[in-house]
Amino acid sequence: MLTLREIYQFVSDRNNNELKDYYDKGYDTLKEMNKRSNLLTLFILVLLALSFFPTFIKDSEISGFKVSIEIIKLLCPLLIPYFLLEWCLIARRRRDEICRIQDIQNTHFQGGTQSIYTQYS
């Protein structure tokens, strides 16, 4: 991964056409990170619900696998920290990507005062 200094050097050395492509790729990356963040949020909420209310789940079979309350009680505490960590890492990457896009927008495309944060909050 590039440091912020390397990214700013890259941005300052490019012309507007190359920066437009970089901006578009960054914007698409930001959309994908938002989708993934929303999906992880959903998984976290489902896992929290399963971990707090495991008695509502009866023994069932999903795709040929038997799922019991013991498996749910065992897996939920293991998966919740992993998904929370992944969610925090995505939030950090999103913040960095927003800063890069905002910098390109303000310095090279006369983005003015409109903030990209309002579009991705």
For each residue, the residues with C-beta under 8 A, 3 or more apart:
1:
2: 6 7 10
3: 6 7
4: 7 8 96
5: 8 9
6: 2 3 9 10
7: 2 3 4 10 11 100
8: 4 5 11 12 103
9: 5 6 12 13
10: 2 6 7 13 14 22
11: 7 8 14 19 22 100 103 104 107 108
12: 8 9
13: 9 10
14: 10 11 18 19 22
15: 18 19
16: 19 20 108 109
17: 20 21
18: 14 15 21 22
19: 11 14 15 16 22 23 104 108 109
20: 16 17 23 24 109
21: 17 18 24 25
22: 10 11 14 18 19 25 26 104
23: 19 20 26 27 101 104 105 109
24: 20 21 27 28
25: 21 22 28 29
26: 22 23 29 30 97 100 101 104
27: 23 24 30 31 101
28: 24 25 31 32
29: 25 26 32 33 97
30: 26 27 33 34 94 97 98 101 120
31: 27 28 34 35
32: 28 29 35 36
33: 29 30 36 37 90 93 94 97
34: 30 31 37 38 94 120
35: 31 32 38 39
36: 32 33 39 40 90
37: 33 34 40 41 87 90 91 94
38: 34 35 41 42
39: 35 36 42 43
40: 36 37 43 44 83 86 87 90
41: 37 38 44 45 87
42: 38 39 45 46
43: 39 40 46 47 79 83
44: 40 41 47 48 80 83 84 87
45: 41 42 48 49
46: 42 43 49 50
47: 43 44 50 51 76 79 80 83
48: 44 45 51 52 76 80
49: 45 46 52 53
50: 46 47 53 54 57 72 76
51: 47 48 54 72 73 76 77 80
52: 48 49
53: 49 50 56 57
54: 50 51 57 69 72 73 76
55: 69
56: 53
57: 50 53 54 60 67 69 72
58:
59: 66 67 68 69
60: 57 66 67
61: 64 65 66 67
62: 65 67
63:
64: 61
65: 61 62
66: 59 60 61
67: 57 59 60 61 62 71 72
68: 59 71 72
69: 54 55 57 59 72 73
70: 73 74
71: 67 68 74 75
72: 50 51 54 57 67 68 69 75 76
73: 51 54 69 70 76 77
74: 70 71 77 78
75: 71 72 78 79
76: 47 48 50 51 54 72 73 79 80
77: 51 73 74 80 81
78: 74 75 81 82
79: 43 47 75 76 82 83
80: 44 47 48 51 76 77 83 84
81: 77 78 84 85
82: 78 79 85 86
83: 40 43 44 47 79 80 86 87
84: 44 80 81 87 88
85: 81 82 88 89
86: 40 82 83 89 90
87: 37 40 41 44 83 84 90 91
88: 84 85 91 92
89: 85 86 92 93
90: 33 36 37 40 86 87 93 94
91: 37 87 88 94 95
92: 88 89 95 96
93: 33 89 90 96 97
94: 30 33 34 37 90 91 97 98 120
95: 91 92 98 99
96: 4 92 93 99 100
97: 26 29 30 33 93 94 100 101
98: 30 94 95 101 102 116 117 120
99: 95 96 102 103
100: 7 11 26 96 97 103 104
101: 23 26 27 30 97 98 104 105 116
102: 98 99 105 106 111 115 116 117
103: 8 11 99 100 106 107
104: 11 19 22 23 26 100 101 107 108 109
105: 23 101 102 108 109 111 116
106: 102 103 109 111 112
107: 11 103 104
108: 11 16 19 104 105
109: 16 19 20 23 104 105 106
110:
111: 102 105 106 114
112: 106
113:
114: 111 118
115: 102 118
116: 98 101 102 105 119 120
117: 98 102 120 121
118: 114 115 121
119: 116
120: 30 34 94 98 116 117
121: 117 118
